[in-house]
């Protein structure tokens, strides 16, 4: 963060200084909410959670080098006392971003947000210093913490924005007003909370409503292939740029195909030229993500050849999202267990089928180890059933449904689609899946592991990799 004095911060957040010997002392370290992450010169924001109250760690934070604590009460250590720590953190983020004048790029969507954010970050970082959301810290706390990592050298700030209800994205855009807003898609993630895709579209569209006018430099980057996203054109004053495979998309893909290993390749077309791209990522669904990243980069002045090169070299920056690791014995583990919704589940299954074709020459099989997709409400039965059916239609060799009710629905869908023999199995928990796979896997097999984050199914992938003495990401 830019080095603000404690007196300046108190004024920005409307707080009162307590036990601060030098109001002119500056914050020179990161703003953190975990006392274990304190560095000399940090500002420690004390949040009171359900199980842990950060105020109890204020003294430890100061001992570790924090210049002050952002708190709701005096603590006997240097502190800026406010009524609401979350609100104060947001106010501080907005003030810092405004002072820096950094170009803010915000993105949202029902699926692919984190993967696309990672692509945008890697492409733009080749162009100029860039700060971006780590992992999926895309909420009212994670977003300002990310923004406060920006410095005077930061040219681009890339922020992922999530929503669990109407008004959430509007709130986030108020903290860090974007100049460029990207909407990827409107799907069924969290449909149980929203009540329908139309309501999800209302929430996602708050991003383009927040943008400056075209005359003031606002740009809305919209998916031409998603009707609900395309319709957001009427909700913004910003200039609209379309991406996708549609002919009218300004940034589009042609000659889309998968390599023998299941990686997507295509010709990238932009208003200033075209260039070939072969992604390191797996699955055709990443073509749309790459086009979104290319559209943003093009708007920020990058030449098409540089964009194509950066996309072809970019990897996944976030754990447990289509992490592909081949074991020494020839078994490939695809750890996509960070989260799941119907759209991402279908995309992962198609990627698995494509990867499996490469291993068939070695006698390999495809395994889909799947668990619950959360927050689908009344659509849950139908969506789990549909995923089970799709696994059969894609000729996935083995479906392992892990868990309780939703897992039984996955297997039921597979059964009703024609999986009557040993092609599908329902197991009670992750350990049962691990035991089964350790007995059955053979060289050439490809194993996809995917479920909602609450299921914790990543332990299956990690256990299978640990068995061979390696863990993905090491």
C-alpha positions as MATLAB code, in Angstrom:
seq = 'XXXXXXXXXXXXXXXXXXXXXXXXXXXXXXXXXXXXXXXXXXXXXXXXXXXXXXXXXXXXXXXXXXXXXXXXXXXXXXXXXXXXXXXXXXXXXXXXXXXXXXXXXXXXXXXXXXXXXXXXXXXXXXXXXXXXXXXXXXXXXXXXXXXXXXXXXXXXXXXXXXXXXXXXXXXXXXXXXXXXXXXXXXXXXXXXXXXXXXXXXXXXXXXXXXXXXXXXXXXXXXXXXXXXXXXXXXXXXXXXXXXXXXXXXXXXXXXXXXXXXXXXXXXXXXXXXXXXXXXXXXXXXXXXXXXXXXXXXXXXXXXXXXXXXXXXXXXXXXXXXXXXXXXXXXXXXXXXXXXXXXXXXXXXXXXXXXXXXXXXXXXXXXXXXXXXXXXXXXXXXXXXXXXXXXXXXXXXXXXXXXXXXXXXXXXXXXXXXXXXXXXXXXXXXXXXXXXXXXXXXXXXXXXXXXXXXXXXXXXXXXXXXXXXXXXXXX';
ca = [
       0.000    0.000    0.000;
       1.099    3.577   -0.507;
       2.644    4.863    2.705;
      -0.153    6.703    4.482;
       0.304    8.115    7.972;
      -1.841    6.829   10.815;
      -3.398   10.297   11.087;
      -4.344   10.192    7.402;
      -5.856    6.733    7.765;
      -7.883    7.799   10.803;
      -9.289   10.716    8.801;
     -10.107    8.526    5.786;
     -11.967    5.909    7.819;
     -13.575    8.333   10.274;
     -11.809    6.737   13.234;
     -10.227    7.869   16.483;
      -6.552    7.346   17.285;
      -5.841    5.560   20.572;
      -2.445    4.933   22.188;
      -0.617    6.100   19.045;
       2.623    7.832   20.085;
       3.367    9.217   16.600;
       0.362   10.024   14.374;
       2.773   10.756   11.531;
       4.102    7.180   11.576;
       3.352    5.536    8.234;
       1.985    2.180    7.186;
       4.794    0.686    5.134;
       3.799   -2.978    5.267;
       0.749   -4.914    4.069;
      -2.774   -4.575    5.437;
      -3.682   -7.975    6.927;
      -6.468   -9.661    8.871;
      -4.350  -12.570   10.147;
      -1.821  -11.707   12.858;
       0.486  -14.437   11.505;
       0.876  -12.438    8.288;
       1.987   -9.217    9.984;
       5.164   -7.629    8.658;
       6.986   -4.569   10.038;
       4.854   -1.518    9.313;
       1.621   -3.471    8.743;
      -1.900   -2.381    9.560;
      -3.753   -5.219   11.295;
      -7.526   -5.169   10.766;
      -9.190   -6.947   13.683;
     -12.329   -8.777   12.568;
     -14.618  -10.547   15.007;
     -15.534  -13.862   13.400;
     -17.801  -16.676   14.515;
     -14.976  -18.599   16.187;
     -12.070  -16.153   16.434;
     -11.977  -12.479   17.389;
      -9.055  -10.630   15.839;
      -9.098   -8.150   18.709;
      -7.689  -10.915   20.909;
      -4.574  -10.991   18.697;
      -3.950   -7.244   18.587;
      -1.070   -7.314   21.077;
       0.569  -10.187   19.205;
       0.226   -8.244   15.926;
       1.917   -5.155   17.363;
       4.693   -7.266   18.841;
       5.241   -8.720   15.362;
       5.703   -5.230   13.936;
       2.248   -3.863   13.121;
       2.242   -0.071   13.268;
      -1.372   -0.040   14.427;
      -4.598   -2.025   14.670;
      -7.912   -1.176   13.023;
     -10.451   -2.069   15.734;
     -13.878   -1.350   17.167;
     -12.590   -0.612   20.692;
      -9.424    0.585   22.422;
      -7.019   -2.286   23.047;
      -4.094   -0.793   24.941;
      -1.965   -0.859   21.778;
      -1.712    1.653   18.921;
      -5.156    1.531   17.323;
      -7.544    3.388   15.062;
     -10.988    2.799   16.534;
     -13.969    2.731   14.186;
     -17.602    1.689   14.357;
     -17.233   -0.953   11.641;
     -13.915   -2.537   10.635;
     -15.277   -3.873    7.332;
     -16.621   -0.462    6.339;
     -13.363    1.207    7.350;
     -11.333   -1.280    5.320;
     -13.494   -0.550    2.283;
     -13.179    3.205    2.713;
      -9.418    2.892    2.954;
      -9.281    0.776   -0.209;
     -11.332    3.293   -2.165;
      -9.161    6.192   -1.018;
      -5.951    4.386   -1.966;
      -7.229    3.379   -5.417;
      -8.395    6.933   -6.109;
      -5.034    8.391   -5.090;
      -3.113    5.920   -7.232;
      -5.213    6.428  -10.358;
      -4.728    2.760  -11.217;
      -6.764    1.235  -14.056;
      -9.278   -1.047  -12.332;
     -10.523   -4.104  -14.219;
     -13.403   -5.943  -12.516;
     -14.900   -9.245  -13.622;
     -17.776  -11.435  -12.615;
     -19.704  -14.450  -13.878;
     -21.281  -17.677  -12.726;
     -18.370  -19.870  -13.814;
     -14.750  -19.358  -14.762;
     -14.134  -16.154  -12.790;
     -10.955  -17.271  -11.087;
      -9.460  -18.987  -14.137;
     -10.160  -15.900  -16.277;
      -8.815  -13.561  -13.626;
      -5.613  -15.605  -13.554;
      -5.318  -15.337  -17.346;
      -5.931  -11.574  -17.355;
      -3.403  -11.079  -14.575;
      -0.669  -13.017  -16.360;
      -1.285  -11.296  -19.677;
      -1.397   -7.766  -18.247;
       1.578   -8.329  -15.955;
       3.738   -8.735  -19.082;
       2.576   -5.299  -20.137;
       2.858   -3.334  -16.887;
       2.932   -3.938  -13.101;
      -0.331   -5.630  -12.136;
      -2.005   -6.577   -8.853;
      -4.807   -9.126   -8.835;
      -7.155  -11.043   -6.553;
      -5.385  -14.050   -5.015;
      -7.390  -17.262   -5.289;
     -11.090  -16.521   -4.858;
     -10.881  -13.695   -2.302;
     -13.645  -11.867   -4.147;
     -15.897  -10.678   -1.326;
     -16.308   -7.551    0.810;
     -13.135   -8.354    2.775;
     -10.931  -10.010    0.178;
     -11.486   -7.321   -2.441;
     -10.288   -4.318   -0.380;
      -7.342   -6.360    0.935;
      -6.329   -6.989   -2.678;
      -6.774   -3.348   -3.654;
      -4.585   -2.282   -0.725;
      -1.672   -4.268   -2.214;
      -1.420   -1.720   -5.013;
       1.508    0.697   -4.947;
       2.573    3.749   -6.875;
       4.035    1.470   -9.549;
       0.820   -0.510  -10.096;
      -0.721    0.146  -13.508;
      -3.470   -2.470  -13.527;
      -5.657   -3.719  -10.674;
      -7.606   -6.872  -11.610;
     -10.434   -7.669   -9.212;
     -12.710  -10.701   -9.204;
     -16.174   -9.929   -7.831;
     -18.497  -12.589   -6.444;
     -22.150  -12.271   -5.484;
     -24.571  -14.228   -3.334;
     -27.436  -11.808   -3.710;
     -28.716   -8.640   -5.319;
     -26.624   -5.610   -4.336;
     -23.392   -7.457   -3.538;
     -21.570   -6.444   -6.712;
     -22.933   -2.920   -6.459;
     -21.332   -2.716   -3.020;
     -17.995   -4.027   -4.289;
     -17.871   -1.625   -7.231;
     -18.448    1.173   -4.752;
     -15.239    0.197   -2.953;
     -13.054    0.050   -6.063;
     -14.864    1.693   -8.999;
     -13.808   -0.098  -12.190;
     -13.156    1.478  -15.575;
     -13.359   -1.860  -17.397;
     -16.033   -4.365  -16.401;
     -16.155   -7.941  -17.718;
     -19.138  -10.304  -17.449;
     -18.351  -13.882  -18.428;
     -21.647  -15.736  -18.205;
     -24.879  -16.217  -16.315;
     -25.299  -19.793  -15.138;
     -26.844  -21.697  -12.274;
     -24.212  -21.312   -9.543;
     -26.010  -20.280   -6.304;
     -29.351  -20.493   -8.111;
     -30.912  -21.743   -4.882;
     -30.042  -18.444   -3.210;
     -30.979  -16.177   -6.131;
     -34.177  -17.918   -7.196;
     -33.484  -18.109  -10.937;
     -31.057  -17.253  -13.733;
     -32.841  -13.990  -14.435;
     -32.132  -12.845  -10.887;
     -28.518  -13.924  -11.266;
     -28.342  -11.768  -14.397;
     -29.705   -8.817  -12.425;
     -26.938   -9.256   -9.844;
     -24.104   -9.760  -12.356;
     -25.285   -6.789  -14.404;
     -24.663   -4.452  -11.478;
     -21.050   -4.478  -12.643;
     -21.758   -2.863  -16.029;
     -24.197   -0.417  -14.426;
     -21.337    0.865  -12.258;
     -19.018    1.720  -15.158;
     -18.206    5.249  -16.309;
     -19.754    6.447  -19.550;
     -18.054    5.794  -22.863;
     -17.036    9.456  -22.948;
     -15.263    8.993  -19.601;
     -13.453    5.848  -20.714;
     -15.807    3.159  -19.427;
     -15.683   -0.200  -21.226;
     -18.077   -3.136  -20.752;
     -16.642   -6.427  -22.038;
     -19.537   -8.825  -22.636;
     -19.863  -12.435  -23.766;
     -21.572  -12.395  -27.169;
     -22.370  -16.121  -26.852;
     -24.483  -15.763  -23.669;
     -27.887  -14.114  -24.336;
     -28.326  -12.974  -20.741;
     -24.913  -11.314  -20.772;
     -25.407   -9.845  -24.239;
     -28.626   -8.237  -23.005;
     -26.627   -6.245  -20.431;
     -25.591   -3.905  -23.229;
     -28.755   -1.914  -22.516;
     -27.807   -1.511  -18.840;
     -24.565    0.406  -19.250;
     -23.381    3.827  -20.384;
     -19.963    2.396  -21.145;
     -18.682    1.431  -24.583;
     -19.459   -2.239  -25.222;
     -16.898   -4.725  -26.541;
     -18.145   -8.224  -27.390;
     -16.055  -11.387  -27.178;
     -16.904  -14.941  -28.169;
     -17.265  -17.157  -31.195;
     -20.175  -15.180  -32.685;
     -19.437  -13.360  -35.949;
     -20.286   -9.979  -34.437;
     -17.768  -10.370  -31.584;
     -14.909   -7.892  -31.880;
     -12.603  -10.374  -30.164;
     -13.389  -13.877  -31.353;
     -11.984  -17.335  -31.878;
     -11.860  -19.258  -35.119;
     -10.582  -22.736  -35.941;
     -11.140  -23.908  -32.372;
      -9.847  -27.417  -31.733;
      -8.226  -29.546  -29.052;
      -4.680  -30.818  -29.270;
      -3.969  -34.512  -28.776;
      -3.424  -33.811  -25.071;
      -6.765  -32.019  -24.654;
      -5.474  -28.452  -24.709;
      -7.521  -25.894  -26.679;
      -6.022  -24.104  -29.674;
      -7.549  -21.405  -31.875;
      -6.899  -18.332  -33.977;
      -7.439  -15.140  -31.996;
      -9.063  -12.314  -33.980;
      -9.070   -8.721  -32.714;
      -9.846   -5.388  -34.391;
      -6.099   -4.898  -34.940;
      -5.094   -8.335  -36.235;
      -5.019  -12.043  -35.494;
      -2.610  -14.592  -34.039;
      -2.623  -18.276  -33.103;
      -3.022  -19.432  -29.496;
      -2.450  -22.825  -27.875;
      -3.353  -22.791  -24.196;
      -1.533  -24.703  -21.467;
      -4.873  -25.162  -19.733;
      -7.141  -28.157  -20.338;
     -10.665  -28.066  -21.731;
     -12.429  -26.227  -24.533;
     -14.282  -24.032  -22.029;
     -11.057  -22.089  -21.525;
     -11.379  -20.657  -25.044;
     -14.109  -18.295  -23.827;
     -12.009  -17.376  -20.771;
      -9.006  -16.653  -22.988;
     -11.084  -14.482  -25.329;
     -12.317  -12.477  -22.351;
      -8.739  -11.935  -21.211;
      -7.702  -10.986  -24.741;
     -10.511   -8.431  -25.012;
      -9.430   -6.741  -21.766;
      -5.759   -6.731  -22.799;
      -6.610   -5.314  -26.215;
      -8.543   -2.471  -24.575;
      -5.483   -1.701  -22.468;
      -3.277   -1.343  -25.519;
      -1.508   -4.677  -25.879;
      -0.743   -5.831  -29.455;
      -2.403   -9.045  -30.570;
       0.883  -10.953  -30.988;
       1.883  -10.170  -27.406;
      -1.566  -11.156  -26.141;
      -1.414  -14.477  -27.997;
       2.056  -15.253  -26.664;
       1.050  -14.397  -23.103;
      -2.089  -16.552  -23.310;
      -0.117  -19.480  -24.703;
       2.351  -19.268  -21.821;
      -0.158  -18.656  -19.008;
      -0.982  -21.343  -16.476;
      -3.295  -21.694  -13.499;
      -2.347  -19.501  -10.536;
      -4.998  -20.860   -8.175;
      -4.949  -24.271   -6.518;
      -7.298  -27.161   -7.232;
      -8.637  -25.762  -10.518;
      -7.931  -28.267  -13.279;
      -4.501  -28.987  -11.755;
      -3.099  -31.747  -13.918;
      -0.333  -33.989  -12.575;
       0.965  -37.185  -14.131;
       2.258  -39.721  -11.623;
       5.431  -41.715  -12.304;
       3.262  -44.776  -12.992;
       1.429  -43.020  -15.837;
      -1.808  -42.209  -13.995;
      -2.956  -38.608  -14.512;
      -4.773  -36.811  -11.695;
      -6.936  -33.767  -12.518;
      -7.665  -31.897   -9.284;
     -10.586  -29.555   -9.989;
     -12.040  -29.865   -6.517;
     -12.038  -26.223   -5.434;
     -15.672  -25.743   -6.368;
     -18.419  -26.963   -8.678;
     -21.632  -25.855  -10.333;
     -23.512  -27.417  -13.244;
     -21.673  -25.380  -15.890;
     -18.193  -26.019  -14.531;
     -19.007  -29.687  -13.920;
     -20.038  -30.175  -17.540;
     -16.943  -28.352  -18.770;
     -14.679  -30.499  -16.588;
     -16.297  -33.713  -17.825;
     -15.790  -32.684  -21.443;
     -12.156  -31.876  -20.681;
     -11.773  -35.291  -19.050;
     -13.195  -36.997  -22.129;
     -10.768  -35.122  -24.391;
      -7.792  -35.961  -22.170;
      -8.889  -39.577  -22.029;
      -8.700  -39.929  -25.770;
      -4.980  -39.265  -25.590;
      -4.509  -42.082  -23.078;
      -6.646  -44.657  -24.840;
      -3.746  -45.815  -26.973;
      -2.096  -46.972  -23.729;
      -5.244  -48.721  -22.558;
      -6.115  -45.922  -20.201;
      -9.565  -45.219  -18.791;
     -11.300  -42.050  -17.619;
     -12.542  -41.757  -14.026;
     -14.937  -39.036  -12.856;
     -14.857  -38.776   -9.056;
     -17.710  -36.375   -8.376;
     -19.507  -35.008   -5.354;
     -22.236  -32.594   -4.395;
     -22.871  -29.300   -6.192;
     -24.106  -26.988   -3.438;
     -26.687  -24.172   -3.349;
     -28.832  -25.376   -6.249;
     -32.112  -25.280   -4.335;
     -35.055  -26.942   -6.065;
     -32.902  -27.558   -9.163;
     -30.487  -29.828   -7.291;
     -32.023  -33.193   -8.199;
     -32.359  -32.359  -11.892;
     -28.848  -30.903  -12.137;
     -27.121  -33.829  -10.417;
     -29.122  -36.261  -12.524;
     -28.053  -34.394  -15.679;
     -24.381  -34.541  -14.743;
     -24.609  -38.292  -14.187;
     -26.245  -38.693  -17.597;
     -23.584  -36.545  -19.277;
     -20.787  -38.716  -17.877;
     -22.343  -41.679  -19.675;
     -22.916  -39.748  -22.905;
     -19.260  -38.720  -22.940;
     -18.226  -42.360  -22.495;
     -16.473  -41.712  -19.195;
     -15.208  -45.155  -18.204;
     -15.939  -44.982  -14.475;
     -18.130  -42.651  -12.428;
     -17.453  -42.596   -8.686;
     -20.197  -40.620   -6.921;
     -19.022  -39.583   -3.450;
     -21.302  -38.602   -0.571;
     -24.928  -38.816    0.447;
     -28.127  -37.749   -1.287;
     -26.658  -35.706   -4.129;
     -24.154  -38.449   -4.924;
     -26.993  -40.945   -5.217;
     -28.654  -38.590   -7.700;
     -25.447  -38.499   -9.763;
     -25.383  -42.276   -9.918;
     -29.103  -42.442  -10.651;
     -28.623  -40.194  -13.663;
     -25.834  -42.424  -14.935;
     -27.955  -45.530  -14.357;
     -30.937  -44.066  -16.188;
     -28.684  -43.150  -19.112;
     -27.532  -46.738  -19.455;
     -24.749  -47.269  -16.922;
     -26.037  -50.577  -15.571;
     -22.839  -52.511  -14.965;
     -19.697  -51.510  -13.106;
     -19.340  -48.191  -14.944;
     -20.683  -46.249  -11.949;
     -20.446  -46.689   -8.213;
     -21.703  -44.762   -5.184;
     -19.351  -44.550   -2.185;
     -20.001  -42.962    1.171;
     -17.027  -40.666    1.591;
     -13.616  -39.541    0.328;
     -11.733  -42.345    2.072;
     -13.888  -44.967    0.383;
     -13.151  -43.335   -2.966;
      -9.421  -43.307   -2.201;
      -9.452  -46.988   -1.274;
     -11.325  -47.886   -4.458;
      -9.037  -45.890   -6.734;
      -5.851  -47.199   -5.136;
      -7.048  -50.742   -5.901;
      -8.267  -50.088   -9.424;
      -6.080  -47.469  -11.126;
      -3.664  -48.540  -13.817;
      -1.167  -46.766  -16.116;
      -2.800  -44.474  -18.653;
      -5.869  -43.755  -16.531;
      -7.047  -40.148  -16.129;
      -8.877  -39.226  -12.909;
     -11.002  -36.087  -12.536;
     -11.892  -35.026   -8.974;
     -14.582  -32.364   -8.642;
     -17.235  -31.183   -6.171;
     -18.304  -28.072   -4.309;
     -15.725  -26.714   -1.892;
     -17.723  -27.747    1.168;
     -17.288  -31.416    0.247;
     -13.494  -31.287    0.605;
     -12.987  -33.763   -2.211;
      -9.504  -32.406   -2.956;
      -8.267  -34.864   -0.331;
      -8.911  -37.648   -2.848;
      -6.603  -36.078   -5.406;
      -3.962  -35.218   -2.838;
      -4.023  -38.728   -1.377;
      -3.581  -40.301   -4.805;
      -0.622  -38.035   -5.492;
       0.910  -38.519   -2.056;
       0.802  -42.249   -2.664;
       3.332  -41.680   -5.408;
       5.477  -39.320   -3.360;
       4.392  -36.077   -5.017;
       1.712  -33.481   -4.512;
       0.472  -31.182   -7.241;
       1.874  -27.688   -6.903;
       5.126  -28.660   -5.210;
];
